[in-house]
Amino acid sequence: MPRVKKTEPMDKPVEQLKLENPKTSQPLNQKAEAKEHQEHQEFRAATSAIPTSELDAENGLKEALVNPKTPTKIHLIDGEKGGVGKSLFARTLMQYCIDTGKSVTLVDADRTNADVSEVYPDKAKTASFSEHEKKSYDADQIFDLALTQSVVVNLPAQVYLLVNEWISRNSVLEVGVQYDVRLVKWFVCTGAYDSVKLFIESLDKFKDTITHVLVKNYAMCDEWERVLEKPELKSAIAEYK
């Protein structure tokens, strides 16, 4: 994850470059040199009073204007329970991106069954969402990768709370706005009560800060019209489009 860099105060004068006449080896313009030195002193006095965070923000804005970043996305393949089709959907999304020429990296976070990374070994990384302190920062590489290209993350089962903690701890949504990185949650749903409930819970938590896509698994439910008529889901679809 990007970290805010502290700017050291300038406590040493900048060496002045003297342009000399090649015939006389004398400064071309003493007044110009004196004026440049005065402007430099005024700049030091002005910037020394500006908080580091404001200087960093200004420098970041200048960098963004000079070298604008291509917007990227972190695609979280979620669904909470195991066996709902997350890995299959991750493979489908990866293949779609490859076939349409989109540059993406796969992060297989399912350490117990990293079958998706085996299909795309040249484009795959591994990471984990863990409650253990030594491994709690392992998932940070996901955002680092997203600074250069979009990332498809195949999530394992039972990591809903850990993913939320990772987003909160690293201020992923706020930093994502700064670096033009957006999150998309593809929620593979079985149509069961618990599955729909978790999808709505995620929507209520993140609202429109994360794009949510409900993926209907027809292998596990063939009555989606009835599911979509549930008041809570119907209300969520109307509110968040």
N, C-alpha and C positions, 0 to 999 in steps of 0.2 A: 504494500500500500504506500502511496506517496506520503511523505512526511513534510511538515512545514520546516523549511530551512531558516536558521537564524542568520541574520545579516550582521557581520561584525562592523562596528563603527570605524570610519576612516580616521585613524589617528596619525597617519603619516602623509606628508604632502606629496602630491603626485609630481614626478619629475617633469619639468617643462622641456619640450622639444624645441631647440633653437635652430631656425632655418638660417643658414649663413650664405652670404654671397661667395661663390666659388673663387672669385678673384681676390677679395679682400679678407675672407674668412671672418667677417663681422656680421652680427645679427642684422637681418634685413629690415626689421621694423621694431625698434625698442618700445614704441607706444603700443603696438599690437600685442607684444609679449606681456607688457604690464597690464593691459586690459584683460588678457586671457587669464593672468594670474588672479586678478581681482574677481573675475567671474567664478573662477574655481573656488575661491575662499567663500564667496556668497553662496555657492551651491553646497559647500560643506556645512555652512551655518544653517541653511534651510533644511537639509536632509537629516541633520543630527537631531532635530526636534520632531521628526516624523517617526511614529512607532514602527517597529520592524514589520509587524503584520501588514501595515498599510503599504510599506515599501514592497513587500513580497507580492501583495495583491496587484500593485501597479506593474511590477515586473512581469507577473503572470499574464496580465492583460496585454502588455506589449508583445509578449511571446506568442500569445494566442492570435494577435492580429497579424504578426509576421509569419508565423507558421501554424495556420489553423489546422486543428486535428479533425480527422474524419470521424463522425459520430459512430460509436460502437455500442453493442448491447451484450449483456450477460443473460443468456437464456437458461433459466433454472427449470429443469425437468423434474417436477414434483408430483406428489400423489400420496405421500406418507406411507401407506401400507406396501408391503412387498407383494410382488406378483400381479400388480395392476397394469403393467405394460409400459413402465417408465423407460426401461432399456430399449425396448422395441421402438418407442417413439423417438428416443434420442438418436438411434441409428437412422430412422427415417428422416429426421431433421438434418442430420449430418450429411446424408446422401443427397438430400435436396440442395443443400448449400453447395456441395461439391459439383453437382450436375449443373447448377445455375451460375457457377463461377464466383461464388461468394467466399471471401477469405475468412475462415473460422478455425478456432482451435477447440479441441475436445478436452474437457477435464472430466475424467471418470472418478467420481468421489465414492463409488460403491466398491470399497476395498474387498468385500467378501465375495463379490462376483463381478470382476472388472471385464465383463464380456464385450462391452462396447469398444473399449480401448484396444482389444485384440483385433477388431475388425479394421480399425484405422490407426495402426501403430505409429505411422509417420506424422500424424496430426494430434496425437494424444498425450496428455499429461495426467498425472494422478495427484489427488489431494484428499484431505479428509476433514470432516467437521467433527471435532472431538471435544469432550468436556475435560480431558486431561490437559493440565497447564502446559506441558512440554509440547503438545501437538495443537494447542488452541490457535496458533498463528499459521498453521499449515495451509489453511484456505485463503490466506491473504494473496497468494500468487494468482488467484482467479482475477482479482481486480488489476493486478500488475499486467497480466496478459491482455486484459481488455483495453489497456491504454493504446495498444497498437492494432488489435483486431477483435472482432466479436468472438464470444466464447459460449460453447454449449456445455452445460454442466449436468451430467447425469447423477442425480442425487440418490443415495440409498434410502431405505425405509427408516422411519422414526427419527428424522433429523430436523423436524419443523422448528422446534425450540432452539436448536443449535444454530440453524441458519439465521433465525431472527436475532439471536445474540451476536452473531458475526456481523450482521448488517448494522446493528445498533452500536457495537463496540468500536467499529471502524468508521462510523458515520458514512456508510457506503452511499446512501442516497444523496447526502449533502455534497460529499466529495465528487460523486458521479456527475452532479450538475456542473461543477467546476471543470472537470475533465471531459465532459460530453460523453459520459458512459451511462446508459440507461439499463434498467432491469426489466426483464420479462419473465413472468412465471407461467409456464405451461403446466396446468394442473390436470393430470390424467385421472379422470373420475370414473368410478364404477357404477354410479347411479344410486349406490346404497346411502342410507341416512348419514352415517359417519363421514363418508367421503364428501357428500354435499355440504355437510356442516363445517368441515375443515376448510373447504374452499371459501365459504362465506366468511368464516373466521379470519382467514388471510386477507380477504377483501376489506373487511371492517377495520383491520389493523393498519393496512398500508394505503387503503383508499386509492386515489389516482396517482400516487407516487410510484407505484409499480404496475405495469400493465399485466392484467390477469387474463389468461386464455383457458377456457374450460374445454378440455379434450374429452370427447364422449367415446368411451370404450364400448363399442357395440358387441364385442365378444362377451362382455359381462352384463350388458343390459340392452335389451332391444325395445324398451318402452320409454325412450327419452322424452317423448312429448309429455308423458305423464310426469316425469321428473322435473321438466322445465316449468310445469304448471304449479310446482310447490310455491306457496306465497313468498317464503323468504328468498328463494332463488329468483323468482320472477321480479321481486322488488330490487334485488341486487343488480340484475341485468338492466332494469330500467334506469337505475341510478348511475351505473358506471358504463353503460353502453357496451 
